[in-house]
Amino acid sequence: MAWYGQAARGQIEVLTKREDIAQLLADPATPPALAERLRTVLDIRDFATRELGLPDSGSYTLYADLGRRAPLWNVVAAPRHSVRPRTWCYPLVGCVAYRGFFRHRQAAELAARLEAGGFDVAVYPATAYSTLGWFADPVLESMLALPDPALAELIFHELAHELLYVRGDAAFSEAFATFVARVGTRRWLAHRGADEGLQRWQTDQRLNRQLNELLLAARQRLADGYAGTTDRERLARIKRREFERLDARLSELARRHDSARIRAWQARDINNAHLAMLATYESGVAAFQSHFQTECYAHLSCLYAHARYLARGDSSRRAEFLGASH
């Protein structure tokens, strides 16, 4: 019950701090830099509803400054010799692979308890989160620090959750939202005529794919290795060897490319939980990409229809779809 209490208090804080963006833009006291970022938010939101077919809800017509670098922190955990994440279950979204806290201290306390219980643990700041249309989600001050492409991708991602979220199937829901957000960001940058920005974004995307493939391959090798034995010493050797191999490959990639995302992964003490969380968001993206190109001929409405069809079916059908690209 303590978790639900902090969640309710945190959500109430977000709701009470919301301000109407239109009113802020009409107010001469609004700082010019903030006004410029808020106009960009409205442009992104307008493009999302008009060109991408995403929900025209009240989300991102409001702004909230919570006075901290992230609205909440997510705790992810996986057993010491498994890359399958621990899950927590909630009334509206079903079971998901993270536990969110509106205060970092509470997230750190849970992480410490899980580590003491034998789990690999990661704590992630969440720049934004979706209430799946239950409330009008505001753009948060923490989001406005992002570059324009990252801000657009984040808003498109969260609005895609409002369009479709399958209760208890985070891998399908997150892969869907991640793919839609990337299509949307590419189209938004092209619509703005930001040729140089689009080229930089596409270059970053190619590098991110290389990094994701490297990380997901390491996760798969670990999954195979962990499944092949129950001997604790052998499990420990498999884990040590694969993470040493991953560290070497990250260093090799970093020597070839100057990337903040690669440096961020190098700075982490990477464990099973980090790879489990990455897989939740990324492992199914290729399936949506393939269907979008080969069956939908790059029409988002077709992709949405197929995703809704899969959402109505059972989890095995969705798992088969996500695995078809591998």
C-alpha positions in Angstrom: 0.0 0.0 0.0 2.9 2.4 0.6 3.8 2.2 -3.1 0.3 3.2 -4.1 0.3 6.1 -1.6 3.5 7.6 -3.1 2.2 7.1 -6.6 -1.1 8.9 -5.8 0.8 11.8 -4.1 3.2 12.1 -7.0 0.4 12.1 -9.6 -1.5 14.7 -7.7 1.6 16.9 -7.6 1.9 16.7 -11.4 -1.8 17.5 -11.9 -1.8 20.5 -9.5 1.3 22.0 -11.1 -0.1 21.9 -14.7 -0.4 25.2 -16.5 -2.1 25.9 -19.8 0.5 26.4 -22.5 -1.7 28.8 -24.5 -2.1 31.0 -21.4 1.7 30.9 -20.8 2.4 31.9 -24.4 -0.1 34.8 -24.0 1.6 36.0 -20.8 4.4 38.6 -21.4 6.0 37.5 -18.1 6.8 34.0 -19.5 10.5 33.8 -20.2 11.3 34.0 -23.9 13.3 30.8 -23.8 10.5 28.9 -22.2 8.0 30.3 -24.6 10.1 29.1 -27.6 10.3 25.6 -26.2 6.5 25.5 -25.5 5.8 26.6 -29.1 7.9 23.7 -30.3 5.9 21.4 -28.1 2.6 22.6 -29.6 4.1 22.2 -33.1 5.1 18.6 -32.3 1.7 17.8 -30.8 -0.1 19.4 -33.8 2.0 17.2 -36.2 1.3 14.1 -34.1 -2.5 14.5 -34.4 -2.6 15.9 -37.9 0.0 13.8 -39.7 0.6 10.7 -37.6 -3.0 10.0 -36.5 -2.1 10.0 -32.8 -4.8 11.0 -30.2 -5.9 14.6 -30.1 -6.3 14.5 -26.3 -5.4 17.2 -23.8 -1.9 15.8 -23.4 0.9 18.2 -24.1 -1.3 21.3 -24.2 -0.2 21.8 -20.5 3.1 22.4 -18.8 4.4 21.5 -15.4 7.7 22.3 -13.6 8.3 19.8 -10.8 11.6 21.4 -9.8 13.6 18.2 -10.3 15.5 16.5 -13.1 13.0 13.7 -13.6 9.4 13.2 -12.6 10.1 9.7 -11.4 12.6 6.9 -11.2 12.1 3.3 -12.4 13.6 0.3 -10.7 14.3 -2.7 -12.9 15.5 -6.0 -11.6 16.5 -9.4 -13.0 17.8 -12.5 -11.2 21.5 -12.9 -10.9 21.6 -15.5 -13.6 18.7 -14.5 -15.9 17.9 -11.7 -18.3 14.2 -12.1 -17.7 13.1 -9.1 -15.6 11.1 -9.3 -12.4 7.6 -7.9 -12.9 5.2 -5.9 -10.8 1.4 -5.9 -11.5 -0.9 -2.9 -11.5 -4.7 -2.5 -12.0 -4.6 -0.5 -15.2 -1.5 -1.6 -17.1 -1.1 -5.2 -15.9 2.3 -6.6 -15.2 5.4 -4.6 -16.2 9.1 -4.9 -15.8 9.6 -1.9 -13.6 8.5 -0.2 -10.4 8.2 3.6 -10.5 8.8 6.1 -7.7 8.3 9.9 -7.7 11.2 10.3 -5.3 14.7 8.9 -6.0 15.3 8.0 -2.4 12.4 5.5 -2.4 13.7 4.0 -5.7 17.1 3.6 -4.2 15.7 1.9 -1.1 13.9 -0.7 -3.2 17.0 -1.2 -5.3 19.1 -1.9 -2.2 16.6 -4.5 -0.9 16.4 -6.3 -4.3 20.2 -6.4 -4.5 20.4 -7.9 -1.0 17.9 -10.5 -2.3 20.2 -11.6 -5.1 18.9 -9.5 -8.0 20.8 -7.4 -10.5 19.2 -4.0 -10.4 19.2 -0.8 -12.4 17.6 2.6 -11.5 16.5 4.8 -14.4 15.3 8.4 -14.3 12.2 8.7 -16.5 12.1 12.0 -18.4 8.4 11.5 -19.0 5.6 8.9 -18.5 2.1 8.3 -19.9 -1.1 7.9 -17.9 -2.5 6.3 -21.1 -5.1 8.9 -21.6 -6.6 8.8 -18.0 -5.2 12.3 -17.5 -4.0 15.1 -19.7 -0.3 14.6 -19.4 1.7 17.8 -19.3 5.0 18.5 -21.0 7.5 18.5 -18.1 10.3 20.9 -17.5 12.7 17.9 -17.6 11.5 17.2 -21.1 12.3 20.7 -22.4 16.0 20.2 -21.8 16.0 17.6 -24.6 17.1 18.5 -28.2 14.2 19.0 -30.6 14.4 15.5 -32.2 14.5 13.8 -28.8 11.6 15.9 -27.5 9.5 15.0 -30.6 10.4 11.3 -30.2 9.4 11.3 -26.6 6.0 13.1 -27.2 5.2 10.8 -30.1 6.1 7.7 -28.0 3.8 8.7 -25.1 1.0 9.6 -27.5 1.4 6.2 -29.2 0.7 4.7 -25.8 -2.5 6.6 -25.6 -3.4 5.2 -29.0 -2.6 1.6 -28.1 -1.4 -0.1 -24.9 -1.9 -3.8 -24.3 -2.4 -4.5 -20.7 0.3 -6.8 -19.4 2.3 -6.9 -22.6 5.0 -4.3 -22.2 7.3 -5.7 -24.9 4.6 -5.3 -27.5 3.4 -2.0 -26.3 6.8 -0.4 -25.9 8.1 -1.7 -29.3 5.0 -0.3 -31.0 5.4 3.1 -29.3 9.2 3.2 -30.0 8.7 2.4 -33.7 5.9 4.9 -34.2 7.9 7.6 -32.4 10.9 7.1 -34.7 8.8 7.2 -37.9 7.1 10.3 -36.5 10.4 12.0 -35.7 11.8 11.4 -39.2 8.7 12.8 -40.8 8.5 15.8 -38.4 12.1 16.8 -39.2 11.5 16.4 -42.9 8.3 18.5 -42.6 10.2 21.3 -40.9 12.7 21.3 -43.7 15.5 20.7 -41.2 17.7 18.9 -43.7 20.9 19.1 -41.6 19.0 18.1 -38.4 17.4 15.2 -40.2 20.8 14.0 -41.5 22.3 14.2 -38.0 19.3 12.3 -36.5 19.5 9.6 -39.2 23.2 9.2 -38.5 22.5 8.9 -34.8 19.8 6.4 -35.5 22.2 4.2 -37.5 24.7 4.3 -34.7 22.0 3.5 -32.1 21.0 0.5 -34.1 24.6 -0.8 -34.0 24.7 -0.2 -30.3 21.3 -1.9 -29.7 22.3 -4.9 -31.9 25.5 -5.3 -29.9 23.6 -5.1 -26.5 20.8 -7.4 -27.6 23.3 -9.9 -29.0 25.0 -10.0 -25.6 21.6 -10.4 -23.9 20.8 -13.4 -26.1 24.2 -15.1 -25.5 23.6 -14.6 -21.8 20.1 -16.1 -22.0 21.5 -19.1 -23.9 24.3 -19.6 -21.4 22.1 -19.3 -18.4 19.7 -21.8 -19.8 22.4 -24.3 -20.4 23.4 -25.1 -16.9 22.4 -24.9 -13.2 25.9 -25.1 -11.9 26.5 -21.8 -9.9 30.2 -21.6 -10.7 29.7 -22.2 -14.4 26.8 -19.6 -14.4 29.1 -17.1 -12.8 31.9 -17.7 -15.4 29.4 -17.3 -18.2 28.2 -14.1 -16.8 31.7 -12.7 -16.2 32.9 -13.7 -19.7 29.9 -12.2 -21.5 30.1 -8.9 -19.7 33.8 -8.7 -20.3 33.2 -9.4 -24.0 30.5 -6.7 -24.1 32.8 -4.2 -22.4 35.4 -4.8 -25.0 33.0 -4.4 -27.9 31.6 -1.2 -26.4 35.1 0.2 -26.2 35.8 -0.8 -29.8 32.5 1.0 -30.9 33.4 4.0 -28.9 36.8 4.3 -30.6 35.1 4.4 -34.0 32.3 6.7 -33.0 31.9 9.8 -30.8 28.5 9.1 -29.1 27.0 10.3 -25.8 24.8 7.2 -25.7 27.8 4.8 -26.1 29.6 6.7 -23.4 26.6 6.5 -21.1 26.5 2.7 -21.5 30.3 2.5 -20.8 29.8 4.5 -17.7 27.3 2.0 -16.3 28.2 -1.1 -14.4 26.1 -3.1 -16.9 24.2 -6.0 -15.5 21.2 -8.3 -16.4 18.7 -5.7 -15.5 20.1 -3.1 -17.9 19.9 -5.6 -20.8 16.4 -6.8 -19.8 15.1 -3.2 -19.8 16.6 -2.5 -23.2 15.0 -5.6 -24.6 11.6 -4.5 -23.4 11.8 -1.4 -25.6 13.9 -2.6 -28.5 13.7 -6.3 -29.2 10.4 -6.0 -31.1 11.0 -2.9 -33.1 12.3 -4.8 -36.1 9.0 -6.7 -36.4 7.0 -3.4 -36.7 9.6 -2.1 -39.1 9.3 -5.1 -41.3 5.5 -5.1 -41.3 5.4 -1.3 -41.9 7.6 -1.6 -45.0 6.5 -4.9 -46.6 2.8 -5.1 -45.7 1.8 -1.5 -45.1 3.9 0.3 -47.7 4.8 2.9 -45.1 1.2 3.8 -44.1 0.8 4.3 -40.4 -2.9 3.7 -40.5 -2.3 0.2 -41.8 0.3 -0.4 -39.0 -2.2 0.8 -36.4 -4.9 -1.5 -37.7 -2.6 -4.5 -37.6 -1.4 -3.6 -34.1 -5.0 -3.3 -32.9 -5.7 -6.7 -34.5 -2.8 -8.3 -32.6 -3.9 -6.5 -29.4 -7.2 -8.2 -29.6 -5.6 -11.6 -29.8 -3.7 -13.6 -27.2 -0.2 -13.0 -26.1 1.2 -16.0 -28.1 0.2 -14.3 -31.3 1.9 -11.1 -30.4 5.0 -12.9 -29.3 5.1 -14.8 -32.6 4.8 -11.4 -34.4 7.6 -9.8 -32.4 9.9 -12.8 -32.9 9.2 -13.1 -36.7 12.0 -10.6 -37.5 14.7 -12.7 -35.7 
